């Protein structure tokens, strides 16, 4: 979770699952599960990238 937060911070507060995998070396399932848990807890919102439509997790405290 900490690695994903740092990755989101480096990316302006927005992170896709693929970016999370690249940044952390974790599997797609691990990253997606962690981001979904963070969303369920209210830490992030879910949106879509205007460039490519990818699901993006938005860390409002970092934007």
N, C-alpha and C positions, 0 to 999 in steps of 0.2 A: 504494500500500500504506500509506503514511504517513497519507494522508487517511482511509482506512478505519479505521486504528487510532485516530485522533483521534475519528472518528465513533462508534466502539464505546465509547470512553472516556466520551463525553458521554451515551451510552445505557446506562450501567451494565454495560458489557462484553459486550453482546449486540447483534447487528446482522443484519438480513435483507438480502437482495439489494436489495429496493426501497428500504429505508432508505439503503443504500450509494449507490444511484443518486441519490437526493434530496440526500444530503450532499456528494457529490463531483462530480456533473454528468457522470460517466462513463456509458457505455451499460450496459444490463443484462448483455450478454455480457462486457464488460470486468470489471465488478464480480464477477460469478459466477465467471469464470475465476480472478481473483486470489484470491478467498476459497477456492476449491477448491484452489489451489496452496498456500495457507497451511495448509489442513487436511492436505493430503498431507505437508507438511513438519512437521506436529505443533504448529503454533502455535495452532490453534483446533480446537474440537470442533463437531460438528453436532448440533443438537437441533431441537425443534419448539416454537413458541410455544403455551403452554397456552390463550391467549385465542382465537387464530384458526387454529392449526395450521401457520402459515407456517414454512418452514425457517429456522432461526436459527443463526447462527455465534456460538459462545461463546468469548470471549477470557478464559480463566480467570485470567490475571494481572491483568485489569482488573475482575473481579467482586468 
